[in-house]
């Protein structure tokens, strides 16, 4: 008799557990609420996560550009810089067209004339950046591409066609433009945090140029006088739309060339690009959302 009771005990225990499981049911309402929680957590985490992926992509492109420069002979790099200087000398003086103003067809026509010649300047290889810009004060390290069409500005910073190529020289004025406030990419979003005397560097064809911010202003889109060449001065202006999301004006951050030695504390642009930090806030939101969703949706005992 004792043996029978002992042998039946495990079977009864398993039956009890099976009965307990069969007494639990998924609530359709709870599942829907849990899905809403997960969806909401995803929406909250998306901007940080997408920006991190974008920054990671830019860091990879910048690192690749540095490697291409390292693998290119100094003679070829020097010729690229010399050709760019000659190109700048041929540019006419005058106001430039705003890069965000569309033509009658709703597109950008900043590469209408001289496209082939322009795209050949500072070209180390097909589809590669022409340069690299670093703004330590706001953590920017981005590739610079030819032109300012939508596809280009989605990839990084664009060089405004008609302005000087960013190789420096007295009487030159290069304009680099980037988006701000767009979901999933930082780009020039923090450009309004730059202050007078901040430094930024441009690495181009193996040479690093350092600029000190000397003027910051907000202008209307049709005010191109601030982008003119000025005799005896070597300028680079960083341009983006402002206010964020409204975009009725343009923020211009102008820097004048200084010796790279004087700007050494701005970090050399030849250094490897540091990978962007992991977006722990987005991860925390997702994990928290999944935890809450599981708690809400898990099967509950049925009432008898």
C-alpha positions as CSV (number, residue, x, y, z in Angstrom):
1,X,0.0,0.0,0.0
2,X,2.8,2.4,0.9
3,X,4.5,1.7,-2.4
4,X,1.3,2.5,-4.3
5,X,0.9,5.8,-2.5
6,X,4.5,6.8,-3.2
7,X,4.3,5.9,-6.9
8,X,1.1,7.8,-7.4
9,X,2.4,11.0,-5.8
10,X,4.5,12.2,-8.8
11,X,1.6,11.5,-11.1
12,X,-0.8,13.5,-9.0
13,X,1.7,16.4,-8.8
14,X,2.1,16.5,-12.6
15,X,-1.7,16.4,-13.0
16,X,-2.0,19.3,-10.6
17,X,0.5,21.3,-12.6
18,X,-1.2,20.4,-15.9
19,X,-4.5,21.5,-14.4
20,X,-3.0,24.7,-13.2
21,X,-1.6,25.5,-16.7
22,X,-4.9,24.6,-18.3
23,X,-6.6,27.0,-15.9
24,X,-4.6,30.0,-17.3
25,X,-5.9,31.9,-20.4
26,X,-4.5,34.6,-22.6
27,X,-6.7,37.7,-22.4
28,X,-7.2,39.3,-25.9
29,X,-7.4,42.7,-24.2
30,X,-4.2,42.2,-22.3
31,X,-2.4,41.1,-25.5
32,X,-3.6,44.2,-27.4
33,X,-2.5,46.5,-24.5
34,X,0.9,44.8,-24.5
35,X,1.4,45.3,-28.2
36,X,0.5,49.0,-27.8
37,X,3.1,49.2,-25.0
38,X,5.8,47.6,-27.2
39,X,4.9,49.8,-30.2
40,X,5.1,52.9,-28.0
41,X,8.4,51.9,-26.6
42,X,9.7,51.4,-30.1
43,X,8.5,54.9,-31.1
44,X,10.3,56.4,-28.2
45,X,13.5,54.5,-28.7
46,X,13.6,54.9,-32.5
47,X,15.2,58.4,-32.7
48,X,18.1,57.5,-30.5
49,X,18.6,54.1,-32.1
50,X,18.3,55.4,-35.7
51,X,20.7,58.3,-34.9
52,X,23.2,55.8,-33.4
53,X,23.1,53.7,-36.6
54,X,23.5,56.8,-38.7
55,X,26.5,58.0,-36.7
56,X,28.0,54.5,-36.8
57,X,27.7,54.6,-40.6
58,X,29.3,58.1,-40.8
59,X,32.2,56.9,-38.6
60,X,32.8,54.0,-40.9
61,X,32.8,56.3,-43.9
62,X,35.2,58.7,-42.3
63,X,37.5,55.9,-41.2
64,X,37.4,54.5,-44.8
65,X,38.3,57.9,-46.2
66,X,41.3,58.2,-43.8
67,X,42.5,54.8,-45.0
68,X,42.2,55.7,-48.7
69,X,44.2,58.9,-48.0
70,X,46.9,56.8,-46.2
71,X,47.1,54.5,-49.2
72,X,47.4,57.3,-51.7
73,X,50.9,58.6,-52.6
74,X,51.9,62.1,-51.6
75,X,52.5,63.1,-55.2
76,X,48.9,62.3,-56.2
77,X,47.6,64.0,-53.1
78,X,49.6,67.1,-53.8
79,X,48.4,67.1,-57.4
80,X,44.8,66.9,-56.2
81,X,45.3,69.9,-53.9
82,X,47.0,71.9,-56.6
83,X,44.2,71.2,-59.1
84,X,41.7,72.3,-56.5
85,X,43.6,75.6,-55.9
86,X,43.5,76.2,-59.7
87,X,39.8,75.5,-59.7
88,X,39.2,78.0,-57.0
89,X,41.2,80.6,-58.9
90,X,38.8,80.3,-61.8
91,X,35.6,80.8,-59.7
92,X,33.7,84.1,-60.2
93,X,33.1,86.4,-57.4
94,X,29.5,87.0,-56.3
95,X,26.7,85.9,-54.1
96,X,25.8,82.2,-53.9
97,X,22.4,80.5,-54.3
98,X,20.9,79.1,-51.1
99,X,21.4,75.3,-51.2
100,X,17.9,74.6,-49.8
101,X,16.0,76.7,-52.3
102,X,14.4,74.4,-55.0
103,X,14.0,75.2,-58.6
104,X,10.7,75.3,-60.5
105,X,10.8,71.5,-60.9
106,X,11.1,71.1,-57.1
107,X,14.7,69.9,-57.3
108,X,18.2,71.3,-56.9
109,X,20.1,72.5,-59.9
110,X,23.4,73.4,-58.2
111,X,25.4,71.2,-60.5
112,X,24.0,72.4,-63.8
113,X,27.2,73.9,-65.3
114,X,30.7,72.3,-65.1
115,X,29.4,69.2,-63.4
116,X,32.1,66.8,-64.7
117,X,34.9,69.2,-63.9
118,X,33.6,69.9,-60.4
119,X,33.0,66.2,-59.5
120,X,36.6,65.4,-60.6
121,X,38.1,67.8,-58.1
122,X,39.4,66.1,-54.9
123,X,38.1,62.8,-56.1
124,X,40.2,60.0,-54.6
125,X,37.8,57.3,-55.9
126,X,34.2,57.1,-57.2
127,X,31.5,57.9,-54.6
128,X,34.1,58.8,-52.0
129,X,34.0,62.0,-49.8
130,X,36.0,65.0,-51.0
131,X,37.0,65.8,-47.4
132,X,36.2,65.3,-43.7
133,X,35.1,67.9,-41.2
134,X,35.6,67.7,-37.4
135,X,34.0,70.0,-34.9
136,X,35.2,68.9,-31.4
137,X,33.0,71.3,-29.5
138,X,29.8,69.5,-30.6
139,X,31.2,66.0,-31.3
140,X,30.9,66.2,-35.1
141,X,33.2,64.1,-37.4
142,X,31.5,63.8,-40.8
143,X,32.3,63.1,-44.5
144,X,32.0,66.0,-46.9
145,X,30.6,65.3,-50.4
146,X,30.3,67.2,-53.7
147,X,27.0,69.1,-54.0
148,X,24.0,69.8,-51.9
149,X,21.2,67.7,-53.4
150,X,18.9,65.7,-51.2
151,X,20.6,62.4,-51.7
152,X,24.0,64.0,-50.8
153,X,22.7,65.7,-47.7
154,X,21.2,62.4,-46.5
155,X,24.7,60.9,-46.5
156,X,26.6,63.6,-44.8
157,X,27.8,67.2,-45.3
158,X,27.6,68.8,-48.7
159,X,29.9,71.3,-50.4
160,X,28.0,74.1,-51.9
161,X,28.8,74.2,-55.6
162,X,30.1,77.6,-56.7
163,X,31.9,78.2,-53.4
164,X,35.6,77.5,-53.1
165,X,36.7,73.9,-52.6
166,X,37.9,73.4,-49.0
167,X,41.6,73.5,-49.7
168,X,42.3,76.9,-48.2
169,X,44.1,79.9,-49.7
170,X,43.8,83.7,-49.4
171,X,40.6,85.0,-51.0
172,X,38.8,81.7,-50.8
173,X,35.4,81.0,-49.1
174,X,34.1,77.5,-48.9
175,X,30.6,76.7,-47.8
176,X,29.7,73.4,-46.2
177,X,26.0,72.7,-45.5
178,X,24.2,70.0,-43.6
179,X,20.7,69.2,-42.3
180,X,19.7,69.7,-38.7
181,X,16.8,68.3,-36.7
182,X,16.0,65.5,-39.0
183,X,14.9,62.2,-37.4
184,X,17.6,59.5,-37.4
185,X,20.7,61.6,-38.1
186,X,22.5,64.2,-36.0
187,X,24.6,65.9,-38.8
188,X,24.6,69.7,-38.1
189,X,21.8,69.5,-35.5
190,X,24.0,70.9,-32.7
191,X,25.6,73.6,-34.9
192,X,23.8,76.3,-32.9
193,X,25.9,75.2,-29.9
194,X,29.1,76.4,-31.5
195,X,30.6,79.6,-30.1
196,X,33.0,82.3,-31.2
197,X,36.6,81.1,-31.0
198,X,35.7,77.4,-31.2
199,X,37.9,75.5,-33.6
200,X,37.0,73.1,-36.4
201,X,39.3,71.2,-38.8
202,X,39.0,70.0,-42.4
203,X,41.1,67.1,-43.6
204,X,41.4,67.2,-47.4
205,X,43.7,65.2,-49.6
206,X,46.1,64.4,-46.8
207,X,46.3,68.0,-45.4
208,X,44.6,69.3,-42.2
209,X,43.3,72.8,-42.2
210,X,42.2,74.5,-38.9
211,X,39.6,77.3,-38.7
212,X,38.6,79.4,-35.7
213,X,35.0,80.6,-35.6
214,X,34.9,84.4,-36.0
215,X,31.3,85.1,-36.9
216,X,27.9,83.5,-36.2
217,X,24.7,84.9,-37.7
218,X,21.2,84.1,-38.8
219,X,20.1,85.3,-42.2
220,X,17.2,84.9,-44.7
221,X,17.6,82.3,-47.4
222,X,18.0,84.9,-50.1
223,X,20.9,86.7,-48.4
224,X,24.0,85.3,-50.1
225,X,26.2,88.3,-49.5
226,X,27.6,86.7,-46.4
227,X,29.1,83.9,-48.5
228,X,31.2,86.0,-50.8
229,X,34.9,85.8,-51.1
230,X,36.9,88.4,-49.2
231,X,40.3,89.4,-50.5
232,X,43.1,88.3,-48.2
233,X,40.9,86.1,-46.0
234,X,40.6,82.3,-45.9
235,X,37.0,81.4,-44.8
236,X,34.9,78.4,-44.4
237,X,31.2,78.8,-43.5
238,X,29.1,76.1,-42.0
239,X,25.4,76.4,-43.0
240,X,22.2,74.8,-41.8
241,X,18.5,75.6,-41.6
242,X,17.0,77.3,-38.5
243,X,14.9,77.3,-36.4
244,X,14.8,73.5,-36.2
245,X,11.6,72.2,-37.8
246,X,10.7,75.6,-39.1
247,X,13.6,76.3,-41.4
248,X,12.7,79.9,-42.3
249,X,16.2,81.2,-41.8
250,X,19.8,80.0,-42.2
251,X,22.4,79.7,-39.5
252,X,25.9,80.7,-40.7
253,X,28.9,79.7,-38.6
254,X,32.0,81.2,-40.3
255,X,35.6,80.3,-39.4
256,X,38.9,81.9,-40.5
257,X,42.0,79.8,-41.2
258,X,44.6,79.6,-38.5
259,X,47.8,77.6,-38.4
260,X,47.1,74.0,-37.5
261,X,49.7,74.2,-34.7
262,X,47.5,76.9,-33.0
263,X,44.5,74.6,-33.3
264,X,46.2,71.5,-32.1
265,X,43.9,71.2,-29.0
266,X,41.0,70.8,-31.4
267,X,42.2,67.2,-32.1
268,X,43.9,66.4,-35.4
269,X,41.5,65.3,-38.2
270,X,44.0,62.6,-39.1
271,X,43.0,60.6,-35.9
272,X,40.7,57.7,-36.3
273,X,37.1,58.5,-35.8
274,X,35.8,57.2,-32.5
275,X,32.7,55.1,-32.7
276,X,29.5,56.6,-31.4
277,X,28.4,55.7,-27.9
278,X,25.8,53.0,-27.5
279,X,22.3,54.5,-27.0
280,X,21.6,53.0,-23.6
281,X,18.6,55.2,-23.1
282,X,16.9,53.6,-26.1
283,X,17.9,50.1,-25.0
284,X,16.5,50.8,-21.5
285,X,13.2,52.0,-23.0
286,X,12.9,48.9,-25.2
287,X,13.8,46.4,-22.4
288,X,11.4,48.2,-20.0
289,X,8.6,48.2,-22.6
290,X,9.1,44.5,-23.2
291,X,9.1,43.8,-19.5
292,X,5.8,45.7,-19.0
293,X,4.3,44.1,-22.0
294,X,5.1,40.6,-20.7
295,X,3.7,41.4,-17.3
296,X,0.5,42.7,-18.9
297,X,0.0,39.9,-21.4
298,X,1.1,36.8,-19.5
299,X,-1.7,34.2,-19.0
300,X,-3.8,34.6,-15.9
301,X,-5.7,32.0,-13.9
302,X,-9.3,31.6,-15.0
303,X,-12.0,32.3,-12.5
304,X,-14.2,29.3,-11.5
